[in-house]
Amino acid sequence: MFDFMMATAPEICAELGRRLRARRLMQGWSQVELAERAGLSAGTIKNLESKGQASLMSFIQIIAALGLADDLGELFRLKIVSIAAMEKAERANRKRAPRRAVK
């Protein structure tokens, strides 16, 4: 099993590319067919699957074309484990980043 916590960013990208390739093959689609459904070039699909390289927009278009958009729902959702954490998350939603000092 792939350990996302121990992996580098390039390793994670490559793993996501492999997983999307497996989903494409499971649906019986060629790279060209997925590209057409996602509104992208076949080269974009090839780069994601083989090198783990694609823009975020292309990645989302591929996920949507594969019918995996619902899987994004929990991706970065805050997990509240205590009342203190809930209060901290609420305060974080209201704050702005500090201004940089002008030099």
Number of C-alpha atoms within 10 A of each C-alpha: 3 9 9 11 7 9 12 11 11 12 16 17 19 19 20 18 23 17 13 21 20 13 16 18 13 9 11 11 15 14 19 16 16 22 21 13 15 20 13 16 15 16 12 18 27 18 14 23 22 14 17 21 19 18 10 9 9 19 20 16 20 25 18 16 17 17 11 14 13 10 10 12 8 9 8 7 8 10 10 12 8 9 9 10 13 14 11 12 14 11 10 11 8 7 8 7 6 6 6 6 5 4 3
